[in-house]
Amino acid sequence: MKRILASAFLLLALVCIQPALAADEKPMTNADVINMVRAKLPESTMLLAVRAAQPDFDTSANGLIKLKSAGVPQSVVEAMISAEGAGGAGSGASAGTAATPMGVDSGTGGGKFNPEEVMLVEAGQAKPMRYLTPQMRQAARALGFGGFASYAVLRGTKATLRITNKQPEFLVAVPSNAQAESYYTLVTLAVRNNGTREIMTGGGYMSYSSGVANDRVVPTTSEKLADQSTAQKDFVIYRIKTTSPMAPGEYAVVLYNSQIKMVGFFTSGMDSFFDFGVD
């Protein structure tokens, strides 16, 4: 009988202590992440730790610069930004999502829309896309008689993200000081025999002009979401729609973040290509 009572008392003590331990758990900071880098933990382990933690990260411009100087992998930095924007695993944000008045679940889990993401809307649900930063190349056209051109080149002949919807919709966070139409373009990519996808971004013969040729631009319309509660400060969320069905092929939503002044976001200073394929 004494052993049974002792075991019951121990079990009761553990039940009472467990919530107190959980309550004392400290949020993860930039210093914690830098310490993990110094301890040479695997990148996959750091990603798991960041995603599971209650975040208290400094994702300001100075904070991001310090993380880069400390050798924090880019994937871990992006996970920190996402965790801070979404309120973290322990914030209760994952308990549910609120649909916008325009009938689209923003996919933010009640947190803030990360400006470094484009959301693909399928069946009323928004899913985050991933971007590539292209390599740039210059080449002569028609043996030089056609002038010179610049190309943005993406590795691989097919995007990892595949969809069957011929008229997809997207959510994009546009800087409040920019017009939506000047900040993004939906483009179709040419598949090359050398295992890449590319698009011309500028060229000319007697003079040079930048920008994607009109025959590579997929026509779209944009409208502000009525519910801007998940927008980050100085950003406005737009819903992007194609005006007609898209043919099977390789595409990308291009954000011209290199041309827009944004503090704390897109620190690489290059345009971002959110690639996908229509099957």
N, C-alpha and C positions, 0 to 999 in steps of 0.2 A: 504493500500500500504506500509506503514512504517513497519508493522508487517511482510509482505512478504519479504521486503528487509532485515530486521533484521534476519529472519530465514535463508535466502540465505547466508548472511554474516557469520552466525554461522556455517552453513554446510561447507562453503568454508574453514573456519578456522580449523575445525576438520579434513578435508581432508588433509590440509597442515601440521597439527601437527602430524598426525598418523605416517607418515614415519619417522619423527624425533624421536618419541618415540621408534619406532622399532630399529632405528639405535643406540640409547643410551642403548639398552638392554645389560647388562653385561654378559659375559660368566660365566658359573657355575664352581666353583672350589671345591677342596676337603673340604675347610673350610665350604662352603655352605652345603655340604652333611652332615658333622659332626654336623653342627648347626641343621639340620633337625632331626638328631638322638637325639640330646639333647632335642629338642622340643617334642620328642616322637610321631613324625608323623608316620602313618601306613606305613609299608613296601611297600604296593601297591602304596601309594601316592608318596613315594620317587622314585620308579621305573618310574612312569609316568613323574615326574619332570626331572629325569636324561635323559630319552629318548627324551624329548621335548626340552631340553636345548641346547644352544651353548656351547660345552664343552671346558674347559681349565683345565683338570684334570691332576694330577701328578700320573701316574701309574707305576712309577719306583718301584724298590724293597722297598726302604725306604718309599715311598708314600703308598704302599699297607700295609706295616707293621703298619704305623700310623693309617690307616683306620681300620684295624683289632683291634688295641688297643682301638680305640674310639667306638667300638661296632657296626660298620657299617655292616649290614647283607651281607652275601656272595653274594646273588642275586643282591644286589645294586652295590657291588664292580665289579661284572662281567659286569653289565650294563654300568658302568663307563668305563671299559676297552674297551668294544665294541664301545661305543660312541666316545671315544678318537681315536680309530683305524679307525672308519668310517668317522671321520671328523665332526660328530654332525649333528643335524637336521637342523641347519641354514647354513650349509656349501654349500648347493646346491648339495650334493652328491647324493641325492635321485632323482635328475632330470633324471638320466639315467645311464646305466651300459655299460661298454665297453667289448665286447667279446674278449677273448684271441685269438691269432692266431690259437690255436688248437680247436677252435669252442666251447668253454665252457665259459658261462657267469660266472665270478668268484663270483658273488653274493655280492660283497663288496660295490657296489654303487659308485665305483670310489675311495674308501678309501683303507685302508690297511687290508690285510688278518690277522685276529686274530689267533695267533698260538694256542690259547686254544679252537679252533673249528676245527671240521672236516666237510667238505662240502659234502653232498650227491648230485650227479649230476643226474638229471632226465630231459629228453627232452632238453638237452643242457643248463639247468638252474641249478645253484648250490644253495642248501638250507642248512643252518647251522644245524648241529646235536647238541645234548646235551649229556654231559657225566655224568657217575656215578662213584663215587669212591667206590670200593668194600670193603666189610668186608673180612678179612683174617681169615681162620681157619686151624688148623692142626688136622690130624686124623690118626689113625693107619689103615693100610690096611690088610685085611684078618686076623683079630684078632692079628695083630702085626707081622705075619709071612711074610707079604708083605712089611714090613717096614713102614715108615711114609710118609705122603704127605701133601703139602700145597695147599689150594684151595682159589680162589678168588670168592666171593659170591655176587651176585646182587639180590636185593629185587625184588619180583614179578616173576610170571611165564611167563609173556609176556612183551615185550618192548612196550612202547607207540607208537614209530615210526614204522609204518607198510608199506611195499612196496610189489609190485607184480612183479617187474622186477627181473628176476633170475640172471642177470649179471650186478649188479649195479657198478657205478664208484664213486670214491671219490677224493676230493682234500685235501691234508695234507701239512701243513707247517712243514718242517723238519729243525732242527738246521743245519746251514751250516757246523758245525764241526762233523756231524754224517752222516753215510750212511743210506739211506732211509730204506733199508731192515732190519737194526738193530734197527730202531726206532719205527716201527709199525708192527702189525700182525693182520690179519683178522681171527677171530676164531669163531667156532661154540660152543654154550653153551649147557650144559646138564640141562634139567628142572627137578627139584627134587620135591618130594611129600610134602615137608615142605613149598612150596610156594616161592622158590628161583630158580635162575639160577646160575650155577657155572662152573668153569673150573679149572683143576689142574694146578698149576704153578710151581711145583717142587716136588721132592720126591726121594726115593731110599731105599735100604735095607742096604747094607754094606757101601754105600757112598750116598751122597746127591747131586743132580744136579737140577738147576733151569731151568725154561723155559717150554713153552707149548708143550705137546706131538704132534708129527707130524700128528697124525690122527685127531687132533682138529684144525689144521691150514688149512685155505682155501687158495689154491695157487693164487697168484696175480703177476702182473707185475707193474712196476712203471717207469714213465718217467717225466722228468722235463718239466714244462710248458715253452713254448717258451717266453711268456710274463711274466716277473717277476716284473713288475712295481707295483703290489699290495703287494709284499712280504715285511714283516717287516725286519728291519736290522738284519743281522745274521741268517736269515731263507731263505729256498728255497722251493718253492711250487712244489709239485709233484702230478701227476695225477695217481691214483691207479685203476687198472682194475682187475677183476677176470678172470682167464684163462678158466673157464668152468662154465656152469649154476649151480646155487646153489639150493639145495633141500629146500623145506619149512622147517622152523625152526627158532631158535633164534640165533642171531649172535652179534658180537661186533667188532668194530675197536679198538684195544688196542694201546695206545700210551705209550711208556716206558719213560715218562718224568721224572720219579724218578731216572733214571740212567744217564740222560743227564744234564749237567750243563747249566741252562738257567736263566739269570738274569731278574727278573721282571715278569716271567710267571710261571704258575703251582706252586704257592707257597706252595700248600698242600704237595708236595713231595711224592705223591702217583701216581701210574699209573692210567690212565684214560680210562674208557670203554665207548665208544660211541655205545650204544646198539641199535639194530633194529631187526625187525622180517620180514621174507619172507613168505608171504601167498600163 
